[in-house]
Amino acid sequence: MVRTDISALLPFILEGIEPWLEKAAAAAEKLNAETAFAGWLHLPSNTSAELLDKINAAAAKIRSDSQVLLVIGIGGSYLGARAALELLRPQFGSDGSPEVIFAGNNLSGLYASQLLAYLEDKDFSINVISKSGTTTEPAVAFRISYSLLEKKYGEAAAARVYATTDANRGALRTMADKAGFTTFVIPDDVGGRYSVLTPVGLLPLAAAGISIKDMINGAKAGEAEYLRKSSDNPAWLYAAARQALYAKGKKIETLSFWEPRFRFLGEWWKQLYGESEGKENIGIFPASLELTADLHSMGQYMQEGERTIFETMLYSQPEAPVVIPFDEADLDGLNYIAGKDMDYVNRTALEATAKAHTDGGVPCMRLDIPAVTAASVGNLFYFFEVACAVSAYISGVYPFDQPGVEAYKKNMFAMLGKK
Amino acid sequence: MVRTDISALLPFILEGIEPWLEKAAAAAEKLNAETAFAGWLHLPSNTSAELLDKINAAAAKIRSDSQVLLVIGIGGSYLGARAALELLRPQFGSDGSPEVIFAGNNLSGLYASQLLAYLEDKDFSINVISKSGTTTEPAVAFRISYSLLEKKYGEAAAARVYATTDANRGALRTMADKAGFTTFVIPDDVGGRYSVLTPVGLLPLAAAGISIKDMINGAKAGEAEYLRKSSDNPAWLYAAARQALYAKGKKIETLSFWEPRFRFLGEWWKQLYGESEGKENIGIFPASLELTADLHSMGQYMQEGERTIFETMLYSQPEAPVVIPFDEADLDGLNYIAGKDMDYVNRTALEATAKAHTDGGVPCMRLDIPAVTAASVGNLFYFFEVACAVSAYISGVYPFDQPGVEAYKKNMFAMLGKK
């Protein structure tokens, strides 16, 4: 479970958090009344054993016949799976599972050409993820990579394609039904940025050997906790605190994590919050920091730049004790921490940084999570989703649309001469 | 050479760019008068063939006896080399050069333990980069990884360590001289974030097989161009435009690039600008976007969130033509761009996005660079360095210190009981 610690915010929220928790309660009511896009809300408890079995069966086939799984998707069809993979897989080398490579999230010719050359002599499968099947980036990537798949495997190519798409409509559904791809469904009432716990995220994770059952169970435990009507609900606390700070002129939130493997969790979080809240000319600007690395890059700005920032520290429990060795000569002066665990020093750095930033005018709260496992990652995804919807409703915007995303597409289609 | 295109900014800089270019000229004078930390300014033309030969000789040894080069450093001793490597190496698989792994930029026990396990059965060398040798993160990483190196190679371990450090002083210099490590010098008058074109950045790049001679030559060409006293100097234009926008209330700059391989160039840029300008409670908050991916995550915020953002598009010339194939069925509706090059679509997306964002109240300028090569990357590093110093001087702060970085360290040492 996530624990939200806002104790250090009190000097910044002078009227106290209570009025903001009342707003959170009202926002939670709105969320309960949502019908069009609230499919994610009880998704964990509604996920059937049959669905997980079907995903695991597809994953088992991919694991048996593929060195690479190419996952084609953009936005919400990309960031969640990548975030979880970076959190849960080894950071160096391979554990013997298929390599997962993401494509369809850019239009770079070099990326595509290097990817095609790399796949040429690999056994691979494709998981193409798109509600419509017509979004430019994934559609281009699928055309190109499916050509290679057909060249390599001929008529057997279709059996290596897993399409995650709409149940009934759209180009990818039509293609899949015609060609006989294995298909998985993106529910109608789950928007892209809330879709990580559907087959969108689950199939790539299962193919990488991650327990999606544990992940869903972790999220299911979150349903009980984060939908609870209580002023100590950690999702309400997080939502209330960030809106209270925004009202006080803190316009930028940095999600600051303490290990490199959280980088794409940060990217997933930026989409969730930026796309849900950044509308009608308001919204907290979401940024992320990888600490302690970024204390030596963005640390100066955090300490002394414009005082319009607040910080959310995301800290997970240690997993691997590494003791700092004693050194007779002690030229580097580290013997005062010799014998200590690295994670003890890491946690101390967190506390030192929280104090320094708070003293410098950057309010700092903390989200404490257990050790990183499939279950705790599922729980964390769900926590952020609930807190985001509540936070957006507090700020007065509708959390589940993204009207601004069409503007560049409209220009692009006109410039490309699309009829 | 970088070309700075600010033509789309005119609606936002009502008084015109001229007064800001005058400020840039005055700022460039201050930069010329700087003595303490201006070693980077003529570094490219002052870099001797002997130094490059010495670096290349060390690199050749690493390439001959190591599967992995472990580069230990944080902040400016980390981000530049990583940025250039991600730009210049293959994005998938290996080209046969040693793998470069970065350490000493975090305090995660899990990262360290997975790294040690991975190195156990690899031949590896260490490049430890630190002016003082006592910065906590790299010092801890070096203690731990040098232990493994000694366990594997005994007395031959020292011949596998390359220390990039102060010429005369500090713990790492003392250790290196005592143990007989090969050493390279970080000049006194070059700060960390301006050090990528010293041995700090050059040795890891040479070990990866990148031409550091080309990189320095590219930067050297930049000296002629970006130190030129002229209102069409592209570094002045960039510096003037960003400060003009900041004065108009645009508080956040996103550096938006069009291929995934620019991600760590963005991180390097964030340190350079954030650490140089974020002081005295002012400064543009630097953020980065990877496009088109982030159009499907941060795109909504860019289009309709708070109108306090401006955007700098960084675009490099295409390198690999990949033609979008024709498909008889055309279910995905892509045939209107069949036969076109992916990079043509990418460039069109850039123009469509620049127009959409500008129309939406986010002023958008463009930095055009040639195809990505060692020379053009060296040139780009140097461009950003000059423009950053000029921009900081325009804003009234001193570009070369970072007083705020000490605050968390002071707290941390107290909490850890350092005498």
Interface residues (C-beta under 8 A of the other chain):
Chain A: I74 G75 G76 Y78 L79 P90 Q91 F92 G93 I101 N105 N106 L107 S108 G109 L110 Y111 A112 S113 Q114 L115 L116 A117 Y118 G133 T134 T136 E137 A139 V140 F142 R143 I144 S147 A171 L172 T174 M175 K178 G192 R193 K251 I252 W258 E259 P260 R261 E267 K270 Q271 G274 E275 E277 G278 K279 E280 N281 I282 G283 F285 P286 A287 E290 L291 T292 A293 L295 H296 S297 M298 G299 Q300 Y301 M302 Q303 E304 G305 E306 R307 T308 I309 P318 E319 A320 P321 V322 I324 P325 D327 A329 L331 D332 G333 L334 Y336 I337 D341 M342 D343 V345 N346 T348 A349 E351 A352 T353 K355 A356 H357 D359 G360 Q402 P403 G404 V405 A407 Y408 K409 K410 N411 M412 A414 M415 L416 G417 K418 K419
Chain B: I74 G75 G76 Y78 L79 P90 Q91 F92 G93 I101 N105 N106 L107 S108 G109 L110 Y111 A112 S113 Q114 L115 L116 A117 Y118 G133 T134 T136 E137 A139 V140 F142 R143 I144 S147 A171 L172 T174 M175 K178 G192 R193 K251 I252 W258 E259 P260 R261 E267 K270 Q271 G274 E275 E277 G278 K279 E280 N281 I282 G283 F285 P286 A287 E290 L291 T292 A293 L295 H296 S297 M298 G299 Q300 Y301 M302 Q303 E304 G305 E306 R307 T308 I309 P318 E319 A320 P321 V322 I324 P325 D327 A329 L331 D332 G333 L334 Y336 I337 D341 M342 D343 V345 N346 T348 A349 E351 A352 T353 K355 A356 H357 D359 G360 Q402 P403 G404 V405 A407 Y408 K409 K410 N411 M412 A414 M415 L416 G417 K418 K419
